[in-house]
Amino acid sequence: PAKKREIRGWYAYDAAGASFFYGTIDLLSILVVDQAGVVAKTNWCDKEYNLTEGDPGFDECFEKFWAEDFENKGFCSGLKAFGESLGTYTECKAENGTWIADFDKEATLVRFMGFEVAHVAVYAQSVTIMLILQLITLLLFGSINDFGFYRKKNFVICNTIAGVGISVLFWGSSPEDYTFNCAMLIVIQVFLNFSGVAYNSWLPLLVRATPKVDEAIMDKSLSLDEKFLLKEKVFSNISTWGSVFGFVGGWVYLTFLFVLALATPLGNNDSLLTRVGSLCCGMFF
């Protein structure tokens, strides 16, 4: 028979999953883009002005990053501070008139997975790679978690790997860590996708192993219809409570992040706040 801790673990997974997909992942997507942006700006200042961090004028160069168009070498009147807008185009002026600057040019490119990509696109590229890997792995190995004998064990293993990966993101603090963080996000979501398959396929086994259903199955005085209805009722209860715990868990986690942002010094450091939230979410798993 299923133990109470197994059912509690089932509910806890819903809460942990909600905290990741409705809170952590959104903040991490912003973090990696910001980190890649710092690398892009650093590379640009080095290439255009031969300035590196610590050199006089380096900070001023950072401020010019969004202002200069590589093709026309002019300056843009619609300058916005980095991080306030991910807009690609803005109006620029020079002696020969105005034009629309294209910031997807080399000024914003960074190395990512062996290619040169716009720094604002690193997370989108990660999602593309993740979806391709999910498709391949599910086609090749999905049946193991869907019909395999070790569904529960696979469920626990996948969640453990994902939880460790989410926690490890705490140490990806340097701007140059954007590639590492994106790679970890790919791994995390592939394993969470696997655990989702095992999660759904394990539920019927969990319901069948609950003491109430197990006793009903063994009770010869009950008809098949009565046994079926009881099993469906338990199935519905566990599934519903799982959804409730997921909803509540997501809100509790978001509230926790808001408290950290508003009532602690972490609110002044977006990167650290995001990484602390990731660490807490990983520990939840």
C-alpha positions as CSV (number, residue, x, y, z in Angstrom):
1,P,0.0,0.0,0.0
2,A,1.1,3.6,-0.7
3,K,2.5,5.4,2.3
4,K,1.3,8.9,3.3
5,R,4.7,10.3,2.5
6,E,4.3,9.2,-1.1
7,I,1.1,11.1,-1.5
8,R,2.6,14.1,0.3
9,G,5.5,13.9,-2.1
10,W,3.1,13.8,-5.0
11,Y,1.5,17.1,-3.7
12,A,4.9,18.6,-3.0
13,Y,6.0,18.0,-6.6
14,D,3.1,20.1,-7.9
15,A,4.1,22.9,-5.6
16,A,7.7,22.7,-6.6
17,G,6.9,22.5,-10.3
18,A,4.7,25.6,-10.0
19,S,7.4,27.6,-8.2
20,F,9.8,26.8,-11.1
21,F,7.5,27.3,-14.1
22,Y,5.6,30.3,-12.8
23,G,8.4,32.1,-11.0
24,T,12.0,30.9,-11.4
25,I,12.1,30.3,-15.1
26,D,10.8,33.8,-15.9
27,L,13.5,35.4,-13.8
28,L,16.3,33.2,-15.1
29,S,15.3,34.0,-18.7
30,I,15.9,37.7,-17.9
31,L,19.1,36.9,-16.0
32,V,20.8,35.1,-18.9
33,V,19.9,37.8,-21.4
34,D,21.3,40.5,-19.0
35,Q,24.5,38.5,-18.6
36,A,24.9,38.1,-22.3
37,G,24.2,41.8,-22.7
38,V,27.1,42.7,-20.4
39,V,29.4,40.4,-22.4
40,A,28.2,42.0,-25.7
41,K,28.8,45.5,-24.4
42,T,32.3,44.5,-23.0
43,N,33.2,43.0,-26.4
44,W,31.9,46.1,-28.2
45,C,33.9,48.5,-26.1
46,D,37.1,46.4,-26.6
47,K,36.6,46.3,-30.4
48,E,35.5,49.9,-31.0
49,Y,37.6,51.8,-28.4
50,N,40.1,49.2,-27.2
51,L,38.7,49.6,-23.7
52,T,38.5,46.9,-21.1
53,E,36.9,46.9,-17.6
54,G,38.8,49.2,-15.3
55,D,40.1,51.4,-18.1
56,P,39.3,55.2,-17.9
57,G,36.3,55.8,-20.1
58,F,35.0,52.2,-20.0
59,D,31.9,53.1,-18.1
60,E,31.1,55.9,-20.6
61,C,31.6,53.4,-23.4
62,F,29.0,51.1,-21.7
63,E,26.5,54.0,-21.9
64,K,27.2,54.4,-25.6
65,F,26.5,50.8,-26.4
66,W,23.0,51.3,-27.5
67,A,23.7,54.6,-29.1
68,E,26.1,53.7,-31.9
69,D,25.1,51.9,-35.1
70,F,27.9,49.8,-36.5
71,E,26.9,50.3,-40.1
72,N,26.5,54.1,-40.2
73,K,28.7,55.1,-37.2
74,G,26.1,57.6,-36.1
75,F,24.3,58.3,-32.9
76,C,20.6,57.5,-32.1
77,S,18.2,60.0,-30.7
78,G,16.0,57.4,-29.3
79,L,18.6,56.1,-26.8
80,K,17.2,53.9,-24.0
81,A,19.2,52.5,-21.1
82,F,20.1,48.9,-21.4
83,G,17.6,46.7,-19.6
84,E,14.7,49.1,-20.0
85,S,13.9,47.9,-23.5
86,L,14.7,45.0,-25.7
87,G,13.7,47.0,-28.8
88,T,15.8,46.3,-31.9
89,Y,15.4,49.5,-33.9
90,T,15.5,53.2,-33.0
91,E,16.0,56.4,-34.9
92,C,19.5,57.7,-35.5
93,K,20.9,61.1,-36.7
94,A,24.0,62.2,-38.5
95,E,25.2,64.9,-40.8
96,N,23.6,63.2,-43.8
97,G,20.2,62.8,-42.2
98,T,18.4,60.1,-40.2
99,W,18.0,56.4,-40.5
100,I,16.8,53.4,-38.5
101,A,19.7,51.7,-36.7
102,D,19.8,47.9,-36.7
103,F,21.2,46.7,-33.4
104,D,21.1,43.1,-34.4
105,K,24.4,43.7,-36.1
106,E,27.8,42.7,-34.7
107,A,27.5,45.2,-31.8
108,T,25.2,42.9,-29.9
109,L,26.5,39.5,-31.0
110,V,27.9,37.0,-28.5
111,R,29.2,33.4,-28.8
112,F,26.6,30.8,-27.9
113,M,26.7,27.1,-28.5
114,G,29.4,27.6,-31.2
115,F,27.5,30.3,-33.1
116,E,27.3,34.1,-33.1
117,V,23.9,35.2,-32.0
118,A,22.3,38.5,-30.8
119,H,22.6,38.6,-27.0
120,V,18.9,39.2,-26.6
121,A,18.3,35.9,-28.3
122,V,20.3,33.6,-26.1
123,Y,17.3,32.4,-24.1
124,A,15.2,31.9,-27.2
125,Q,17.9,29.8,-28.7
126,S,18.1,27.8,-25.5
127,V,14.3,27.1,-25.8
128,T,14.7,26.0,-29.4
129,I,17.5,23.5,-28.4
130,M,15.5,22.3,-25.4
131,L,12.4,21.6,-27.5
132,I,14.4,19.6,-30.1
133,L,16.1,17.6,-27.3
134,Q,12.7,16.9,-25.7
135,L,11.3,15.7,-28.9
136,I,14.3,13.4,-29.5
137,T,14.5,12.0,-26.0
138,L,10.7,11.5,-25.7
139,L,10.6,9.6,-28.9
140,L,13.6,7.4,-27.9
141,F,13.1,7.0,-24.2
142,G,9.6,8.3,-23.3
143,S,8.1,4.8,-23.0
144,I,10.5,4.0,-20.1
145,N,8.7,6.6,-17.9
146,D,5.3,6.0,-19.5
147,F,5.1,2.2,-19.2
148,G,8.3,1.1,-17.4
149,F,8.3,-0.9,-14.2
150,Y,10.5,1.8,-12.5
151,R,8.2,4.7,-13.2
152,K,8.4,6.0,-9.6
153,K,12.1,5.6,-9.3
154,N,12.6,7.4,-12.7
155,F,10.3,10.1,-11.4
156,V,12.4,10.7,-8.3
157,I,15.7,10.5,-10.2
158,C,14.5,13.1,-12.8
159,N,13.3,15.4,-10.1
160,T,16.5,15.1,-8.1
161,I,18.6,15.9,-11.2
162,A,16.4,18.9,-12.0
163,G,16.5,20.1,-8.4
164,V,20.3,19.9,-8.3
165,G,20.5,21.8,-11.6
166,I,18.2,24.5,-10.4
167,S,20.2,25.0,-7.2
168,V,23.5,25.0,-9.2
169,L,22.3,28.1,-11.1
170,F,23.0,30.0,-7.9
171,W,26.7,29.9,-8.7
172,G,26.3,31.2,-12.3
173,S,26.9,34.8,-11.2
174,S,29.5,36.1,-13.7
175,P,28.3,37.6,-17.0
176,E,30.4,35.0,-18.8
177,D,28.3,32.3,-17.2
178,Y,25.3,33.0,-19.5
179,T,26.2,30.0,-21.6
180,F,26.5,27.7,-18.6
181,N,23.2,29.0,-17.2
182,C,21.5,28.4,-20.5
183,A,22.9,24.9,-20.8
184,M,21.7,24.2,-17.3
185,L,18.2,25.5,-18.1
186,I,18.1,23.1,-21.1
187,V,19.1,20.1,-19.0
188,I,16.7,21.1,-16.2
189,Q,13.7,21.4,-18.5
190,V,14.5,18.2,-20.4
191,F,14.6,16.2,-17.1
192,L,11.5,18.0,-15.8
193,N,9.7,17.0,-19.0
194,F,10.7,13.4,-18.4
195,S,9.5,13.6,-14.8
196,G,6.2,15.0,-16.1
197,V,5.7,11.8,-18.1
198,A,6.5,9.6,-15.1
199,Y,4.3,11.9,-12.9
200,N,1.2,11.2,-15.1
201,S,1.9,7.5,-15.6
202,W,2.6,6.9,-11.9
203,L,-0.7,8.4,-10.7
204,P,-2.8,5.3,-11.6
205,L,-0.3,3.1,-9.7
206,L,-0.4,5.5,-6.7
207,V,-4.2,5.5,-6.6
208,R,-4.3,1.7,-6.9
209,A,-1.8,1.4,-4.0
210,T,-3.8,3.7,-1.6
211,P,-5.2,1.8,1.4
212,K,-8.8,2.7,0.6
213,V,-8.6,1.5,-3.0
214,D,-6.5,-1.5,-2.0
215,E,-9.0,-2.6,0.6
216,A,-11.9,-2.1,-1.9
217,I,-10.2,-4.2,-4.5
218,M,-9.8,-7.0,-2.0
219,D,-13.3,-6.7,-0.7
220,K,-15.4,-9.4,-2.4
221,S,-18.6,-8.0,-1.2
222,L,-18.3,-5.0,-3.5
223,S,-19.3,-5.1,-7.1
224,L,-17.0,-4.2,-10.0
225,D,-18.9,-0.9,-10.5
226,E,-18.5,0.0,-6.8
227,K,-14.8,-0.7,-6.9
228,F,-14.5,1.4,-10.1
229,L,-16.4,4.3,-8.7
230,L,-14.3,4.3,-5.5
231,K,-11.1,4.2,-7.5
232,E,-12.2,7.1,-9.7
233,K,-13.2,9.1,-6.6
234,V,-9.7,8.6,-5.0
235,F,-8.1,9.4,-8.4
236,S,-10.1,12.6,-8.7
237,N,-9.3,13.7,-5.1
238,I,-5.6,13.2,-5.5
239,S,-5.5,14.9,-8.8
240,T,-7.5,17.9,-7.6
241,W,-5.5,18.3,-4.4
242,G,-2.3,18.2,-6.5
243,S,-3.6,21.1,-8.7
244,V,-4.5,23.0,-5.5
245,F,-1.0,22.5,-4.0
246,G,0.5,23.5,-7.3
247,F,-1.5,26.8,-7.4
248,V,-0.8,27.5,-3.7
249,G,2.9,26.6,-4.0
250,G,3.3,28.9,-7.0
251,W,1.7,31.9,-5.1
252,V,3.7,31.2,-1.9
253,Y,7.0,31.1,-3.9
254,L,6.1,34.4,-5.7
255,T,5.2,36.0,-2.4
256,F,8.5,34.8,-1.0
257,L,10.3,36.5,-3.9
258,F,8.4,39.7,-3.4
259,V,9.2,39.8,0.3
260,L,12.9,39.3,-0.5
261,A,12.8,42.0,-3.2
262,L,11.0,44.6,-1.0
263,A,12.2,43.9,2.5
264,T,15.8,42.8,2.1
265,P,19.0,44.1,0.5
266,L,18.5,41.5,-2.3
267,G,16.0,43.9,-3.8
268,N,18.9,46.1,-4.9
269,N,20.6,43.2,-6.8
270,D,18.5,41.6,-9.4
271,S,21.0,39.0,-10.3
272,L,21.5,37.8,-6.7
273,L,17.8,37.9,-6.0
274,T,17.2,35.7,-9.0
275,R,19.9,33.2,-8.0
276,V,18.8,33.0,-4.4
277,G,15.3,32.3,-5.6
278,S,16.7,29.6,-7.9
279,L,18.6,28.0,-5.0
280,C,15.5,28.0,-2.8
281,C,13.4,26.5,-5.6
282,G,16.0,23.8,-6.2
283,M,16.0,22.9,-2.5
284,F,12.3,22.6,-2.7
285,F,12.7,19.9,-5.3
